[in-house]
Amino acid sequence: MVSSPSPLPDGGKDSSLMRRILVLGFWVQGFRCLPWMAINFFVKDGLNVDPSTLQLLQNSANLPMVGKPLYGVVSDAVYIFGQHRIPYIAIGAFLQAVSWLAIAILSPSGISIFTLSLCLLLSNLGASIAEVANDAIVAGIGKQLTMSPKTSQSSSSGELQSFVWIASSAGGVLGNLLGGIAINRYGAQAMFLIFSLTVALQLFVTIIVHESSLNLPKSSSGVGIRKQLSELSVALQKPEIAYSIAWLAASNAIIPALTGTMFFYQTQYLNINSSVLGISKVFGQAAMLLWSIIYNCYLKSVPSKKLIAAIQGVMAVFMLSDLLFVKGVYRNMGVPDSLYVIVFSGLLEVLFFFKILPFNILIAQLCPSGCEGSLMALVASANALSFIVSGYLGVALSSFVGVTGSDFSGFPQALLIQAVCTLLPIYWSSCIPDDKQAKTSTKKE
């Protein structure tokens, strides 16, 4: 699946153990779609809430994701028993296991919206902490590989990023498949129990490993949170880092998200079956998995700036395709609506994340040693906030063109505006440094 036997430094047992830790960590991140798919059914059928309450619950539960920079600073600065990555993965797994187990064992009649909200907040807090630690490990090792004279830039950090991307995508594919097949047969709470046992296994595997056995890049311990914040501030003062993060956030935030409107259009206006939407998500996850393989095998040598800009352009093309879909062009050509939803809607849903792979590789090369967790967490937080802004803009745009749950006459106009907004960041892509500049910055440290 990859072009070389191992994307990690040669270290015998250390390298093999690190692969297991990273594969399990990122696979669990992808597998989180299992309980989150089930929570919709649990809230709707078990708690009998209205759609607005469900949407409020989902959005509120994502608040811990915004705090990732804080978790990154803490993991970089605060060592637990001489370790600053593995303990945070264990803490994250523990919080997720406890929260999902609580939802699994409580009956729907015995759990309130408030209690459920607390459990979901706790779960996402744990997931955020674990993701920050995993991302910091990848950034640190990727930087170590890039600086090693035995490896080239194109075969080091890029291969590691695609390696963990494959693990995350595989978890997402399995989670969506299992959720779509088993939810009706075994119920939502069985899905919660399965995931809680999964993260409990991750917790067990993690706590029996000491960080010193993983041959992680060395960094000074006990630097303190104030010192870590100072180092992060210095990193953000580098124009190539600050401008790159600003471009990524703006490239998402400027696009009005119309996913909710499209969902209503597909299910209410076209009467698309929910199973088709589930298959569409699986198709999207499979596309992400394939993307990581293609990138690792063929695209590592392509300049990151060109690749990211090209992905942005492809997103605009797919949005124009949605415009043709809503206008019925494909239907008149004999293409079934369900086929379009599975293939094109599934791809468009994940295209937003395609550019994150080359972007993370670029940032990992630019990141100064010692603040990998802080900087990568800041990138993730900026990305999360940008999608929130995008969602608000989508609501405003739908209201502006007069789209409602029963009137979609203004939907084509909204899709056209969305496509134009998607093209705009390409003109600002000069904010992203080229690979030679990133490599030069790495060597200067």
N, C-alpha and C positions, 0 to 999 in steps of 0.2 A: 504493500500500500504506500510505502514511502521509499524514497530513493536511496536511503542509507540505512544500515541496521539499527542505529540508535541516534536519536536527536539530542542525547545528553552526553556530558563529558565521559570519557572513558574512565570507568572507576570500578569495573567488575561488579561485585555485589552491591556497592553503593549506587551504581547506575541503575541496576535492576530494581532495587528497592525504591529509588526515586521515581522510576517509571510507574511503579504500582501506586505510589502515593498520588502522583499527578493524574493518572488515568482514573483512579477511583474518585478523586476530588472533582474533576471536571465532568465525569460521567454522572455523578450525583447532581451536579448543577443542571445538566440537561434533563435528568430524570424528574426534576421538580415539577415539570409540566403535568405529571400524573396526579398528584393531589390537587393542583390548582385547576385542573379540568374537572375533577370530582367535586370541588367546593361549590361550583356553580349549581350543580344538581342538588347538593346537600342543602344549600341555602334556599333554593327555589322550592324544592319538594318537601324538605324536612322542616324548615322554619317558616315556609309560606310567606316570604317577604316579596315586596313589589320590586320591579326592575331598578327603580331609582335607588332603593336601599342597597341592592346588590352592587350596583356600580359605585356607590359611595364606599361600601365596604372594601371593594377591590382597590380603589384608589388610595384609601387611607392606609391599607395594609402595606403599600409600597413606600411609605414615608421613611422607614429605616434605610432604604437604598440611598437616599440623599446624603446620609451621614457617612458614606464610605471614606471620604478624605480623613475624617477624624479617626476611623478605625485604622486607616493606613498609617497615620502618624503614630498612633499608639503601638501598633505592631512593629513599626520600625524602631521605636524608642524604648519601649518597655519590654524587658526580657522576663520570661517566666521560667524559673529553674535553668537559667542560662540559655534559653531558647526563645526565638521571637517569630517563628512561623508555625511550626507544628502545634504548639499549644492553642493557638488561635483557631486553627482548623478543628481541633478537638472541641473547643468551646462552641464554635458554630454548629458542629454536628450535634452536640448535646442539647443546645437550645431548640434545634429543629426536631430532634427525636422526642423531647418532652412535649413540645407544643402540638405536634401532629398526633402523638399518642393520646393526649388529653382529649382532642376532638374525636378520636376514634372510639374511645371508651365511654364518652358521655352520650346519652341518648339525645336525639333532637329535641324532645320535650323538656329535657333537663338542662339545656344550654341556651343562654341568652345571646342576643346580638352583641352585647358588651363583652361577654366572656369570649365569644368567638373572635371578636376583633382583637382582644388582647393576645389570644393564641396565635393569630395570624401575624400580628406585629412582632411577637416573639420569634416566630418562625423566620420571618424575613430579616430580622436582626441577626439571627444565627447564620442565615444564608449569606448575608452581606459580609459578616466577619470572615467566614470561611472563604468566600470568593476573593476578598482582599488579600488574604494570606496566600492563596493559590496563585493569584496573579503576580504577587510579589516574588514568589519562587520562580515563576516562569521568566519574569523580567530580569531577575538576578542571574539566573543560569544562562539566559539568552545573551546577556551582556558579557558574561564570562566566556561563552563560546565565541562571540564576535571578536573579543580581544585576544583569543588564543591564536598563536602562530600556526597551529596545526589545522585550523579550520578557516574556511573562507566565509565572508559575510553572507553570501547567498545560500550557504549550506548549513548555517548555524542557527541563529535565532528564528529565522523564517521556518525552518523545519520543526523547531520546538513548538512554535505557536500553532502550526498546522497540526502537529501531533496531538496537542491537548484539545484543539478544535474538533478533531475527529472523535475524541472521547466524549465531549459535550454533545455533539450532534447525534452520536449513537445513543446516548442516554435519552435525548429528546425523541428520537424515532421510537425507541422501545416504550417510553412513557406514553406517547400519544396512541400507539397501537394497543397497548395494554388497557389504557383508559377507555378507548373507544369500544373495545371488545368486551371488557369485564364489568364496566360500570352498571349495565342493566342487569347482569346476572348476579353479581355479588354485592352491589350497592356501594355508595360513596365511602362509607366508613371503612369498608374493607380496603379501599385504595389508600386511605389515610394510614391504616395499620401497616400495609405493605411498605409505604414510604418511611414510616417511623422506624421499622425494623431495618430498612436499608441504611438510613443515616446512623442507626445504632451500630451496625456493622462497620461503617466508616469510623465511628468513634473508637470502637475496639481496635481496629487496625492501626489507627493513628496513635493512640496512647501507648502502644507497646513499642513504638519507634522513638528513638532519641535523635534529635536534630543533628547531633555531631556525627552520626553514622551516615548521613546523606551527602556529605561533601559539598554543602552549600557554599556559595561565595562568602568569604569572611568579611565581617564588618565590625566596627567597634561597638561594644555593648555599653549600656548605661549612659548613653549620650543625653538622655532627658528629652521630654516632649518639647520644651522651649527650644532646645538646640535643633530638634528634628523639624520644627516649624520654620526655624531660621534657614535650614538647608533646603526645605521645600520652597521657601520664598526666593532663595537664590536661584533655584532651578527654574522657577517661573519667570525670573528676570531675564533668562535666555530667550531672545526673540523667537528662535526656531521652535522652542517648546510652547511658549505662550500663544504664538500665532497659530500653531498647529491645533492646539486644543480649542482655541476660539473658532477656528474654521470648522472643526468637527461638530461642535455644539451648534453653530449657526447653520450649518448645512442640513441639520435635522429640524431645528426650531423654526426655520423659515418656511417649512413645508406644512401646510394645513392638513392635519390627519383627518381622513374621511372614512376611517375603518368602521366606525359605528353606523354611519349612513349607508355604507356598502353592505354591512351585515343586514340591516333592515331591508335594503333593496333586494338582496339575494333571498332572504327567508320570507319576507312578507309580500313583496311584489312578484318575485319569480317563483316563490314556494319551493326553494331549494331545500332538500332534506338535510337534516342536521348531520347525518352520517357522511354526506358528501363534504360538508365543511370539515369534519374530522379527518377524512382522507386527504383533504387539501392541506391541513396542518402537517400530516405525516409526510406528504410530498415535499413541503417546504423544508422540513427537518432533513429529509434525505438529500435535498438540494444543497443544504449547508454542509452536510457530510461530504458530498461529492465536490463541493467547492474547495474544501480544505485539501482534498487529495489533488485536485487539478492545480491548485496554487502551489503545493509542495513539489509537484512533478514538473510543472511547466512555467509557472509565473514568478518564481522567486527572483529571477534575474530582471524582471520588468521593473522599471523605476516606480517606487511607491506612489509618487505624485500622479503619474500618468494613470496608474491602475485605479487609484481612488477616484480621480476625475471621470474615468471611463465608466465606473460603476454608477456614479451619480447620473451620468447621461443615460445609462441603461434603465435606471429607475424612472426617468422622465418618459422614456419610450413606453414602458409598461403602463404608466399612468395614462398616456395617450391611447394605449390599447384598451384600457378600462373605459375610456370615453367612447370608443367604437363599440365596446360590449354593451354599454348602457343604451346606446342608440340603436342596438339590434343588428349591427352590420354582420357580426359573426353568425348570429342566428339565421339571417337571410342567406348566408353562405352554406348553411347546413351543419354548422358546428353546435352541438348541444350545449346549453347553458352550464350543465353540470360538469362537462369536460373542461370548459373554460375556467370555471371556478377551481377545479382541482389543480390544473396546471398553472395557469397564469396568476390567479389570486394567491395560490400557495407560494409561488416564486416571489411575487411582489411583497408579500408579508415578510420575507426573510432577506430581500435584497438590501434593506436598510442596514443589515448586520454584515453584509459581505465586505464592506469597506473597513470594518473594524479590525479584521485580521491583518491586512497590510499596515493599517494605521498603528495598531499596537506594536507591531514589529519596529516600525519607525520610531515610536516614542521610547521603546525599550533601548534602542541604540543611542538616543539622545539623553536618556535619563542618567544623571550623575549617580555615582555609587553611594549607597547608604540611604537613599530615599525612594527606592523602587516601589515599596508598598504605598507610600504617601502619594506619589505621582500617578501610579496606575489607578489608585482609588479615586483620585481627583478626576481622571479621565472618565472613569465609570460614572461618577456622580454628575459630571457635566453632561454626559450622554443621557443619563436618566432625566435630568432637568430639562434638557432640550426636547425630549419626547413629551414631557408634560406641557411645555409651551406649545408644541406642535398640536397637541390635543385641544388646547383652548382655542387656538387659531382655527382649527377645523370646526369647532362648534360655532364660532363667530361667522365663518364663511358659509356654513350651511344655513344659518339664520339670515345672512345677507342675501343669498340667492333664493330664499324661500322654500328650502327643502324641509319637509316634515315626514312623519312616519307614514303618511298616506299620499303625499304629493312629492313626486320626484322630477317634476318638470324642469327644475333648475339644477338638477344633479350634473348634467353634461357641462354646464358652464362652470360649476365648481371644480370638476375634474380637469378642465382646461386650465383654470387658474392654478390648480395644484401642480400640474405639469410644468408650467412656466416658472413657478417658484422653485421647483426642483432643479431647473437648469441654471438659475442665478448663481449658486455657489461655485459653479465651474469657472466663472469669471474671476473668482477670488482665490482660485487654487494656487496662486503664486505665494500665498501665505504658508503653504506646506513646503518645507525644505526638501531638496533632492537627496538621494541616497549618498552621494559623495560628500555633501555637507554634513550629514549625520555621521558618516564614518570618520570624517575629520574631527568632529566634535568629540567622538568617543576616544580617539587616539590622544587628544590633548589632555585628557584627565590623568 
